[in-house]
Amino acid sequence: MDKQKRWEYGIIVITSVLLYLFLMCWLTGYGPLKQNVYNSYALQADSWRQGRLDLGQDYPYLELAVYNGKYYVSFPPFPSYILFPLTFIFGSNTPDALLMWFISLLSAGYLYRLALQFRLSEPLSALTTLTVILGSNTTFNMLNPGVWFFAQNLCFLLAVMTIYYAGNGKGGWALFFWACSVGCRPMQIFFLPVVLLILYIVEKKKSPELSGKKIVSNKIYWGIPAGCVALTYMVLNYLRFGSIIEFGHNYLPEFIRAEHGQFSVKYMSENLKSLLHFFQFDESGKIVIDHFGNLSFMLVSPCVIFAILTLLACILKKEYRIVIFQSGIIACAIAYLAVTIMHKTMGGWHFGNRYANDILPWIYLATVLGLSRVEKLGKYQIPIAVFGLCLNAIGNVVVCNGL
């Protein structure tokens, strides 16, 4: 590969994302210097700095767990790990919005490098990156530094880094970043088989004479960093809630009062409708933008449809090993979504269907896998990217401005 060309297209990708962020800043008011009102993670990190696990008081506008008369952040804790060192400088007023921009740009860089890792051309790598990061519903998570969106945006980055380092055979880093992503969005655990399979394939290529059992015994130390991260979650959970698997969401008042709790099969029917809901139109034939999601994840993230197209193309080309891998990724994504629709809510205030955004790094992997065998299909992303970019930009502006 031409190193200069690689850098040129990389700069184009980063510049495109940066210009998008500036444009959305001017259109919505969510800029890099905006104060984060919903700063649960910074409040938690600052409390840790002061030697306290609870927040010390109630913040009625935040989603807090109430346990034994104390108030705790009800979300998985990893984003507070990132913010903790910053509290020594900023206290609880950490620059969350600026960090969101940095996370988004870093995500774009890793997506681009991941595509190159599969030997896609520089132009196609850039196009595929922009299709998933600007032409999907992940753009809503990039704008608002509130606790919900901060965790998802950080999770997106960590998942992409997991895939990238796994593909490079750096199992310790890959599993570490995967463990960090689980500390943002716990159901990332569904994609562990994909990570392990990538690592196995890479190691098998290096040493084809080794059995699977031997590879595992030789590389068991890769799990140590991830295990240490997981241990911190369990200790925190136990110290706060008396259970190593309880991070607090079950102690939210809304779930305590819920007849069927936080997760139930009784929620699935209604949530599935939201997950697959088509456009609604008003009397004049214009699309109605719902401020609480309720729009098919395949409409707001059409890169999912393109991933399926690459799967079909690989079937036609009889690239069955790739097909099996892609099918496995999609199966993990379906399992993820199946559990997601068992949740009492589907994300509250937002445009699109943001809970489904957590599968997008893995859908991207399925896409670049397919394109590595059917690269000519890549140009057909352009209309999909344009559709996704326009729909999400308009939806984000409408929702963020309360129009």
Secondary structure as UniProt FT lines:
FT   HELIX           3..28
FT   TURN            32..33
FT   HELIX           40..49
FT   TURN            50..51
FT   TURN            60..61
FT   STRAND          64..67
FT   TURN            68..69
FT   STRAND          70..73
FT   HELIX           78..90
FT   TURN            91..92
FT   HELIX           96..117
FT   TURN            118..119
FT   HELIX           122..133
FT   HELIX           138..143
FT   HELIX           147..167
FT   TURN            168..169
FT   HELIX           171..182
FT   TURN            183..184
FT   HELIX           186..191
FT   HELIX           192..206
FT   TURN            208..209
FT   HELIX           212..218
FT   HELIX           220..222
FT   HELIX           223..241
FT   TURN            244..245
FT   HELIX           249..251
FT   HELIX           253..256
FT   TURN            259..260
FT   HELIX           265..267
FT   HELIX           268..276
FT   TURN            283..284
FT   HELIX           297..300
FT   HELIX           303..316
FT   TURN            317..318
FT   HELIX           320..340
FT   TURN            341..342
FT   HELIX           354..359
FT   HELIX           360..371
FT   TURN            372..373
FT   HELIX           375..380
FT   HELIX           381..400
FT   TURN            401..402
//
